[in-house]
């Protein structure tokens, strides 16, 4: 015990690890990719369009070893491309299932096709991608240094969303449940599975809402800690789960929401 390194650098280090971040070209995914790169990990980002991937890789490469794959994780072809890319890179230590979509729906009736698309990307894609990459995650993982899967859920999967996000909220609640089920399934395989439930952060999904006159102030007034999330907030949570300090957690859900999930209504 006396020889255990309890320094910050040891507990939160991801140096030498290889990570895949889906939806990593912008928003929370880009915050996560930046955090991992800034702390020594090699990062592969995935996004649906080549232009977005190329632009993000150009910027993120200033922080470390970053590459990208244009792939739609909601499709079998997209997931296969990522599995091939990970194999070509030499394996995987950290998988961050971040790609998702949120579209408000009419209280009078949801659109069936839109609802199906959200469920396919938000729930089915992370399940199938995790399963497809399980063997590469297991390879080289140990009891004291397990591979990590980080699922990005949402505070809207914990509480009733303020706006009508029926499918999105349900899909993120499903992600939280999926996290526990995958954790149970991968117990004994040296792969941990945990989830983060972000609250309001700046992203492509929230930029129009936050840009409306007075809206950010109104939103922040309803957040117990008084502000929207910042990159360091999501970065610290991911580094905790991905570093050695998080190696004994699996099946957990961490709200990073400024206290929104503690509100009465």
N, C-alpha and C positions, 0 to 999 in steps of 0.2 A: 504493500500500500504506500509506503514512504517514497517509492520510486515512481509513482504515478504522476504524469505531467498534467497539472491542472491549470496551466496557463491559458489565456484567452486564445492564443495562436493555436494551441493544440485542440482545444475544445471545439473551435469553430472552423478549423482548417479544412479546405476541400482541395488543397494542392495535390496535383497529380491525378485527380479524379476526372472521369469523362462523363459529361452530362448531356442529355437531350432535353430541350425545352420546346414544347409545342406552342404555337402561337407566340413565338419568341421575338417577332420583329417589332412589336409595339406594346404599349400599355404595361400591364403587370408582368407579362411574359418577358418583355425587354428589361424591366427592372430586375427580374430574377436572373436573367442571363448576365446582366451587368454585374450583379453581386457575385455570381459564381466566377466569372472571368476575373474580377478584381481581386479574388482570393485564390487564384492559382489553378482553377479548374479549366479543362478544355471543354468547350461548349459547342454543341451542334444545335442550331435553331431551325425550326420548321415553320413555314407559313404557306398559305395557298398560292401566292403569286411570286414569280421569280423576281420581279422588280422590287417588291417589298423585302424579299430575302437578301438580294444583292445590296440594297441600300443599308439595311440593318447590319449585315456582316461587315460592310466597309467601315461603319462607325464603331461597331463593337470590337473589331479587330485591334483597335487602338488600346484596348484594355487587356488583350490576351489572345490566346489561340481559339479563334472562332471560325466556324464554317456553317453553311446553311444548305437546306434542302427545300425546294419548292414542292410541297406535298399537302394534299387535303386529307387530314387524318380521318375524316368521315367516310372515306372510300377505301376499299381493299387495296387498290393500286397505290394510294398514298401511304398507307401503313406499310405495305411491302417495300416501298422505296425507302422508308425510314429504317426498317429492319436491315435492309441491304447496306445503307449508309453507316449504320452502327457497326455492322460486321466488318465493313471495309476499314473503318477507323480503328478497329481492334477491341471492340467490346463496349460495355456500358456499366457505369457505377451508380448514376443518378438519373432517374426519369422524372421529369416534371410535366404532368398532364395539365396544361394550362389552357389550351385552345378551347374557345367556347363562343357562344353568341347569346345575346339577350335582346329580344324585340318585344315591346309592349303589345298587349293584345286587347281587343275590345271586350269589355265586361259583358257585352250582349252575345258574344260568341267568338271563340278562337278560330283561327284559320287552320284547317287540318294539315295542309302541306307545310305551313310555317312551323306548326307545333312539332310535326314529325322531323323536320330539319333540325330544330333545336335539340330534340331528344337524341337524334343520331350523332350530333357533334358533341353535345355536353355529357352524354351518358355512355352510349354504345361505343364511341370512339376510344375513350380512355380505357374502358374495359378490354376491348379487343387489342389495343396497342400494348397494354401491360401484359396481357397473355402472350402476345406475339414476341415480346422482348424478354419474357421471363427467363428463358435459358441463358441469354447473354447476361442478364442481371445476376443470376446465380453463379455464373462462372467467375471464380476468384473471390467471391464473397465469403466472409467468415463470421463466426458468432460475435467476435469483438469488433469486426469491421464489416457490417452487413451492407449490401446494396440498398439504395433508398428509392422509394417511389413517393412522390409528393403530388397529391391531388389538389387542384385548386377548386374549392367549392365556393360558397358565398354566404354572407349573412342573410341573403334572401332565401336561403334554404333552411334557415333557423326560425326566422320571423315571417310575418305576412308582409310582403313588399309594399312600399308606399304607393308605387304605381302598379297598374294591372299587369303583372308578369307571371301569369298562371303557370305556363309551361316552364319558363326559366326557373322560377322558384322551386317547382316540383323537381326539375332536373337536377338542381343543386342539392336538394335534400336527398335525391337518389345517389349523387356522388358521395355524400357523407356516409350513406349506408353501404355503398360499394366499397368505400375505403375500409370499413370494418370487415366486410366479407373477404376482400382480397388479402387483408392482413392475416385473417384466420387461415385462408388457403395457403399462404406463403410462409406461415409459421413453420419453422424447422428447415426452411430453405435459405436462411440467412438473407432474407429480403424484408425490409420493413416497409409498411404502407401507412402514411399519415396524410391528413388533409389540413389545409388552411382555408378559412372562410373569411375572405376580405370584405370589408365594408366599402365605403366610397373612396375610390382612388381616381386620379386622372388617367383616362384611357380612351381608346377609340369609341368604346361603348358609352362613355359618360361625358365626352367632351361637349356635345350639343346641350346636354342638360346643364352642365356647369357654366357654359357660356351665356346662358339666358340671363338677362338683367336681374340682379339681386338673388339669383337662385343659389349660388354657392353659399352666400351668407345665410339663407334660409335653411339649407341642408346642414351647415355647420352648427346652427342653433339647435338642431335636433340630435346632435352627436354629443354624448356626455363629456367627452374630452375636448370638445370645442373646435375641431378641425377635421378636414379630410385627411386621408392617409398620404404619407410621403414615401418615396422610394426606400429610405432606410428602414421603414416599418416592415415592409414585406421582405426586404433583404435579410433582416435579422432573423425573422421567423424561418426562412428557407435555410439560412446558414446553420441555424440551430438543428433543424431536422436532418440536414445533409452532413453536418460535421460529426466528429466523434462524440460530442456531448449529447447528441440525439440518438445514439445507437441502441438505447434500451427502451425506446418508445415505438409502439406500433399500434395501429388502429385508433389513433387519437385524432381529435378535431380541435384546431386552435383558431378561435375567432380573432382576426386582426381588424377590428372594426371600430375602435375608439369607444367601445362600450355600448354600441347600438343594441347588441343582443341582450343587454341587461335592462333595456327600457320596458316599462309596463305596456306601452302601446306605441 
